[in-house]
Structures are given as structure tokens and as C-alpha cells.
Amino acid sequence: MVALGVVLALAGPPVAEAERLAARALQAAAPPAECLAEARRALSLTAEFDPTDYVKAGRKGEVVEDEFVSARSAYRRHRGLLYEAVGASQARAGEHHAAVRYLRRAVLLEPGEARVARLARSLLAVSRAPEALRLILGHGGAGALSPASVALVVEAVDAAGFPSAQLEIDRVRLAAAVPGAVYRDGPFRLSAGGRLSSGAPLRLEDGLVVLYAADAACRSCSAELQELKRAVPAGVRVVLVPEAADRDQALRQILGLYGYDWPLLIASGAAAELGLAPGSALVVARGGWAGAMVKPPFVPALASVLSLFGRVDVRETVPRPGWNGRPVDRRPAPPPPALLPEGLAPGEDEPAPEEFDAAVAAYRAGRPAEALRGFEAIESKGDGWLLPPEGRLDRALSLAALGRREEARRILLRIGDSRFQEEVDRALEKVGSPPLSPER
């Protein structure tokens, strides 16, 4: 461990020029083709990570490793801007499949609302609305959403055929703010209807309602009803749901003892139909289209759920006109392809092009020169399937297998913006070990 005792340059000429070109491309200061050419040039200018371009003067007592980590973080932020410029230029030219790949890397390196919005728009352009929706809400859905983000949520919901934009916001917020609560999709209805002990019909589509399920013996009712009283503000309806319609005597006794005036639901099999376990509470909101299950203790979780459902980001009628009439499918999109067993980096999505499969096969068969040519050709296409850092990793491993270990080491040392950065570091360690073979 050696103290860093030299003054290092910050933002040298290639960095500044790359960022100038990227800014021009993002501002659409020229025709699309020219902007894309400038953005690609910007990306190539700093393709090699040089730590001395991204750290300030060293201070006594600091170690090289600390400065290196700081430099790589700064490099990744810088590269995020350049990937965004390429992706934005491709989107402007209508090349959205390629744009998604570059913009996704930009978001990985340094997320931000505007950058996320660019990626979401390109995802929408290639009919990947659910993925766009998850992206927007994953970035800012747990807090306050800007009007621009809300508009994108609405656009993505309509493109996906979901029934409500507000419900999607609610679901993400609930998971972040009240981990103990479980979001449930509506609409909540009783097949045979239902009436209350007050004589009124049960109307789950009117405002907020808290349904509390009591077990027949009402062993914990007194404590749980007291918590409901503390957690539920005035104006929010509370309806008590007996475990069985003909076994509500204990619950009625508790109500009389404590002077609660909440009505009971009179409907056979209501608890089971609503999916209510004894002792739990179900908050029904958004006209009966959204719900949240809460288990005791109800304080403070129940109050938080009610507050969350009281927020309105989207003025809409549920279901929205574009609803496809089906239950919402929220299965996550497949993750980007994982590193191959040999340490080779795949591209950004499946399926891999035939040329990549051929290059991998050549590497595995002990023909690294052929593999090297194949990886170089794929990366040079510029469609973003094999982005520069992953292409450099594959080339470095091919060079090491050819015995050109010093060349491979130099390439690996200058990779700082890969989605496999830890694996790049491990590959660098291997290159310094006994000779690599394709089989390893």
C-alpha cells in the first residue's frame, strides 16, 4: 500500500471533448446522422479507462486503492453521459432496439429521471410497455413523481392494457413504505352481494373501507378493535366480517362492551371469498380495484396504508378505456444474459446472433484467433448488442488464450464501465497467473 504522492490531472482533454460532443448530441444540435456520429466519436474517445483523468490531487495518508475506486466511479458517471448520447441519437433516428441497449447502460452507470425517461420511451417504442412501467416506478415510484414521470406511467399503462395507472403507483409505494402490508388487485366484489347489520348494502366502490375479519371465538378481538380505533381516521368506514355469519355472538358482545358502532357484514362465506384470514384487515380503495392486507399490530401500518391510498397522482376512471380485460401480468422481464462459464461476456439480450455463437464455439474449441476476429466483428456493428466493455473483455480473453497476455492485461486494466466489472477484475487476476486456455 503506497501513498499517492503525485498530482493527477482531472478531466483531461479527451474527457472534456467527449462530454462536449455528447452534450451536442443530446441537445440535437445537428441532423440525426451527424449527432449519432458525434456521439459515437465521444464514446470512442474515452473507451479506455485512465484513472489519472478522473481523480484530484492525492493527499497524504490516502492509498492508491482508494483513489482508484474514486476514479472508476467518476469514469462510470462520465461514460453514462456518453452512452446516453448514443442511445438518444439512435432513438431520434428511429433505431430504438439499439437505443435501448445504450440507454440501459447509461442508466446502469448513473440513473437519473431524464435518463430513465429516455430509456422508457424507447422501450415503449419497441412494445415493451410493462418493462418501461417497472423502470419508471422502480426509479421514483416510492416517492413523489414528477408530472413528466406520471405522464409516462399513464402512457405505459395504456400501452400494456392495464386497468389503472394509479394502482401501479400504489403497489410500488406500498411495498416501499409498508413492507408488512400485501398489495392485492381488485376488483373486490361478493358474488351474492352483501348487506350490513345496519341494513345498508355493502358498497366497496365508495371511498376507503377497512374490512376486519374476526375469528368465531373473538380471542383477540378486543385488542385488535382498539388498534383499529386508533389507526382509522374519521370518515373511513370500518366493516367487521365474522368468520361465519351464524357465529358472530362473541364479536357482537365485544362491540357492545366497548361501544363500537361499526356494522357487521351479513353474507355467507364472505371472509373466504374476500381472502380474509381471521385477525387480518383488508383495506379496499380506488373504487374497489385496489386492496392491501394488513396483519396485527395494526398501528402504525394500517394508518400508513390509508394515508397512501389517500394520495392521488392520476385522475382517471378505473378501469381505463384501454384495459385489455385481463388480470395484470407483472412477471419481471428476463434479466440480461449472464457471463458464460469461460468468463466470456454475452451481449445485452437474447437471442445471441449466430456470429457470437460461432465465436464462442471457436474459443471453446481452442481456436482463439478465430474467436478474436468474431468478437471484433460483432462489436464493430455498433448496434449495441455487444457493447464496448464487454467486447473488450472477450477480446482480452482471446488474446490471453493466444499467449498475448500483456496485451490482454492492458485491455482489462482499461475497462471501467462493464456490467460485469467484478468479473473483469477477476479476469485481470487470472491473466497474471499461469497461461489461460479456452477450456478454463
BELNOR-V632324 format. One line per field, one symbol per residue. ss: DSSP state (H for helix, E for strand, L for the rest). psi: psi as a letter, one per 40 degrees, with the letter a starting at -180 (. if undefined). A space follows every 10 residues. Layout:
ss->???
psi->???
This chain:
ss->LLELLLLLLE LLHHHHHHHH HHHHHHLLLL LHHHHHHHHH HHHHHLLLLL HHHELLLLLL LLEHHHHHHH HHHHHHHHHH HHHHHHHHHH HHLLLHHHHH HHHHHHHHHL LLHHHHHHHH HHHHHLLLHH HHHHHHHHHH LLLLLLHHHH HHHHHHHHHH LLLLHHHHHH HHHHHHHLLL LEEEELLLLL LLLLEELLLL ELLLLLLLEE EEEELLLLLL HHHHHHHHHH HLLLLLEEEE EELLLLLLHH HHHHHHHHLL LLEEEELLLH HHHHLLLLLE EEEEEHHHLE EEEEELLLLL HHHHHHHHHL LLLLLLLLLL LLLLLLLLLL LLLLLLLLLL LLLLLLLLLL LLLHHHHHHH HHHHLLLHHH HHHHHHHHHH LLLLLLLHHH HHHHHHHHHH HLLLHHHHHH HHHLLLLLLL HHHHHHHHHH HLLLLLLLLL
psi->hhihfihiih gidddddddd ddddddefei iddddddddd dddddfdhhh deeeiahiih eiiddddddd dddddddddd dddddddddd ddeegddddd dddddddddg iidddddddd dddddfffdd ddddddddde deahhidddd ddddddddde fidhdddddd dddddddgde ihihiaihih deaiiieeei ihgeehaihh hhhhidefde dddddddddd dhiiehihhh hididefedd dddddddefh fhiihghhed dddefhihei ihhhiffeei ihhhiiiehe ddddddddee ihdhhihhii deheeiihhf hiiiiiiiii deeihiaeii iiiddddddd ddddefgddd ddddddddde deeedgiddd dddddddddd deegdddddd dddehefief dddddddddd deaihiide.
